[in-house]
């Protein structure tokens, strides 16, 4: 259940760099008797918001009411996931560089070795590029099932239809990016 304290935390997050005084002034311009103390009381969860105030706040921030009435701190969760993804991206780049270095070292070692030594390993790994490894990973993912399709169907059932470009979910964008990457690696 949504608490006044959670609404207050959401208001703090939405307010961002805007001062409590400036927010109170914006609400006064919209016909509400707000002061800096009112903003403080709402943010502390000591004063509940009226429905008309929620509507006015969505206008002030240019965000839907769901951002103010969210049960969780989505912004923090999204930021945390983005940071983890950035860390994994760097880790993946290091692993890919190490993969290429190992292939190079294998080729150099095979060139130094007596004729016929390491031929099996060389024939298997030297021609296998990073792109081949990614392609093999994608093929393994497809073999495990229609993971994206199921998630997409679930997302579509839980999302209201909309006619504008924003109706495309992030999951649909992820799926499209993966399909584009797969097409590029197939053509490359």
MODELLER restraints for C-alpha pairs under 7 A, 6 or more apart:
rsr = mdl.restraints
at = mdl.atoms
rsr.add(forms.Gaussian(group=physical.xy_distance, feature=features.Distance(at['CA:2:A'], at['CA:71:A']), mean=5.69, stdev=0.5))
rsr.add(forms.Gaussian(group=physical.xy_distance, feature=features.Distance(at['CA:4:A'], at['CA:45:A']), mean=4.53, stdev=0.5))
rsr.add(forms.Gaussian(group=physical.xy_distance, feature=features.Distance(at['CA:4:A'], at['CA:48:A']), mean=5.72, stdev=0.5))
rsr.add(forms.Gaussian(group=physical.xy_distance, feature=features.Distance(at['CA:5:A'], at['CA:44:A']), mean=6.11, stdev=0.5))
rsr.add(forms.Gaussian(group=physical.xy_distance, feature=features.Distance(at['CA:5:A'], at['CA:45:A']), mean=3.99, stdev=0.5))
rsr.add(forms.Gaussian(group=physical.xy_distance, feature=features.Distance(at['CA:6:A'], at['CA:71:A']), mean=6.81, stdev=0.5))
rsr.add(forms.Gaussian(group=physical.xy_distance, feature=features.Distance(at['CA:7:A'], at['CA:68:A']), mean=6.09, stdev=0.5))
rsr.add(forms.Gaussian(group=physical.xy_distance, feature=features.Distance(at['CA:7:A'], at['CA:69:A']), mean=5.89, stdev=0.5))
rsr.add(forms.Gaussian(group=physical.xy_distance, feature=features.Distance(at['CA:8:A'], at['CA:42:A']), mean=5.45, stdev=0.5))
rsr.add(forms.Gaussian(group=physical.xy_distance, feature=features.Distance(at['CA:8:A'], at['CA:43:A']), mean=3.62, stdev=0.5))
rsr.add(forms.Gaussian(group=physical.xy_distance, feature=features.Distance(at['CA:8:A'], at['CA:44:A']), mean=5.74, stdev=0.5))
rsr.add(forms.Gaussian(group=physical.xy_distance, feature=features.Distance(at['CA:8:A'], at['CA:45:A']), mean=5.36, stdev=0.5))
rsr.add(forms.Gaussian(group=physical.xy_distance, feature=features.Distance(at['CA:9:A'], at['CA:43:A']), mean=6.09, stdev=0.5))
rsr.add(forms.Gaussian(group=physical.xy_distance, feature=features.Distance(at['CA:10:A'], at['CA:68:A']), mean=5.32, stdev=0.5))
rsr.add(forms.Gaussian(group=physical.xy_distance, feature=features.Distance(at['CA:11:A'], at['CA:43:A']), mean=6.30, stdev=0.5))
rsr.add(forms.Gaussian(group=physical.xy_distance, feature=features.Distance(at['CA:11:A'], at['CA:68:A']), mean=6.16, stdev=0.5))
rsr.add(forms.Gaussian(group=physical.xy_distance, feature=features.Distance(at['CA:12:A'], at['CA:43:A']), mean=6.30, stdev=0.5))
rsr.add(forms.Gaussian(group=physical.xy_distance, feature=features.Distance(at['CA:14:A'], at['CA:61:A']), mean=6.99, stdev=0.5))
rsr.add(forms.Gaussian(group=physical.xy_distance, feature=features.Distance(at['CA:20:A'], at['CA:36:A']), mean=5.28, stdev=0.5))
rsr.add(forms.Gaussian(group=physical.xy_distance, feature=features.Distance(at['CA:20:A'], at['CA:39:A']), mean=5.91, stdev=0.5))
rsr.add(forms.Gaussian(group=physical.xy_distance, feature=features.Distance(at['CA:21:A'], at['CA:35:A']), mean=6.83, stdev=0.5))
rsr.add(forms.Gaussian(group=physical.xy_distance, feature=features.Distance(at['CA:21:A'], at['CA:36:A']), mean=4.75, stdev=0.5))
rsr.add(forms.Gaussian(group=physical.xy_distance, feature=features.Distance(at['CA:24:A'], at['CA:34:A']), mean=5.13, stdev=0.5))
rsr.add(forms.Gaussian(group=physical.xy_distance, feature=features.Distance(at['CA:24:A'], at['CA:35:A']), mean=4.97, stdev=0.5))
rsr.add(forms.Gaussian(group=physical.xy_distance, feature=features.Distance(at['CA:24:A'], at['CA:36:A']), mean=5.59, stdev=0.5))
rsr.add(forms.Gaussian(group=physical.xy_distance, feature=features.Distance(at['CA:24:A'], at['CA:39:A']), mean=6.53, stdev=0.5))
rsr.add(forms.Gaussian(group=physical.xy_distance, feature=features.Distance(at['CA:26:A'], at['CA:60:A']), mean=6.92, stdev=0.5))
rsr.add(forms.Gaussian(group=physical.xy_distance, feature=features.Distance(at['CA:27:A'], at['CA:34:A']), mean=6.23, stdev=0.5))
rsr.add(forms.Gaussian(group=physical.xy_distance, feature=features.Distance(at['CA:28:A'], at['CA:34:A']), mean=5.91, stdev=0.5))
rsr.add(forms.Gaussian(group=physical.xy_distance, feature=features.Distance(at['CA:30:A'], at['CA:56:A']), mean=6.98, stdev=0.5))
rsr.add(forms.Gaussian(group=physical.xy_distance, feature=features.Distance(at['CA:41:A'], at['CA:47:A']), mean=5.35, stdev=0.5))
rsr.add(forms.Gaussian(group=physical.xy_distance, feature=features.Distance(at['CA:42:A'], at['CA:48:A']), mean=6.20, stdev=0.5))
rsr.add(forms.Gaussian(group=physical.xy_distance, feature=features.Distance(at['CA:54:A'], at['CA:65:A']), mean=6.65, stdev=0.5))
rsr.add(forms.Gaussian(group=physical.xy_distance, feature=features.Distance(at['CA:58:A'], at['CA:64:A']), mean=5.60, stdev=0.5))
rsr.add(forms.Gaussian(group=physical.xy_distance, feature=features.Distance(at['CA:58:A'], at['CA:65:A']), mean=5.70, stdev=0.5))
rsr.add(forms.Gaussian(group=physical.xy_distance, feature=features.Distance(at['CA:96:A'], at['CA:130:A']), mean=6.68, stdev=0.5))
rsr.add(forms.Gaussian(group=physical.xy_distance, feature=features.Distance(at['CA:103:A'], at['CA:125:A']), mean=6.71, stdev=0.5))
rsr.add(forms.Gaussian(group=physical.xy_distance, feature=features.Distance(at['CA:103:A'], at['CA:126:A']), mean=5.56, stdev=0.5))
rsr.add(forms.Gaussian(group=physical.xy_distance, feature=features.Distance(at['CA:106:A'], at['CA:122:A']), mean=6.90, stdev=0.5))
rsr.add(forms.Gaussian(group=physical.xy_distance, feature=features.Distance(at['CA:107:A'], at['CA:122:A']), mean=6.80, stdev=0.5))
rsr.add(forms.Gaussian(group=physical.xy_distance, feature=features.Distance(at['CA:107:A'], at['CA:126:A']), mean=6.57, stdev=0.5))
rsr.add(forms.Gaussian(group=physical.xy_distance, feature=features.Distance(at['CA:110:A'], at['CA:118:A']), mean=6.20, stdev=0.5))
rsr.add(forms.Gaussian(group=physical.xy_distance, feature=features.Distance(at['CA:110:A'], at['CA:122:A']), mean=6.99, stdev=0.5))
rsr.add(forms.Gaussian(group=physical.xy_distance, feature=features.Distance(at['CA:131:A'], at['CA:185:A']), mean=6.84, stdev=0.5))
rsr.add(forms.Gaussian(group=physical.xy_distance, feature=features.Distance(at['CA:135:A'], at['CA:185:A']), mean=6.83, stdev=0.5))
rsr.add(forms.Gaussian(group=physical.xy_distance, feature=features.Distance(at['CA:148:A'], at['CA:175:A']), mean=6.67, stdev=0.5))
rsr.add(forms.Gaussian(group=physical.xy_distance, feature=features.Distance(at['CA:152:A'], at['CA:171:A']), mean=6.45, stdev=0.5))
rsr.add(forms.Gaussian(group=physical.xy_distance, feature=features.Distance(at['CA:152:A'], at['CA:172:A']), mean=6.64, stdev=0.5))
rsr.add(forms.Gaussian(group=physical.xy_distance, feature=features.Distance(at['CA:161:A'], at['CA:167:A']), mean=6.66, stdev=0.5))
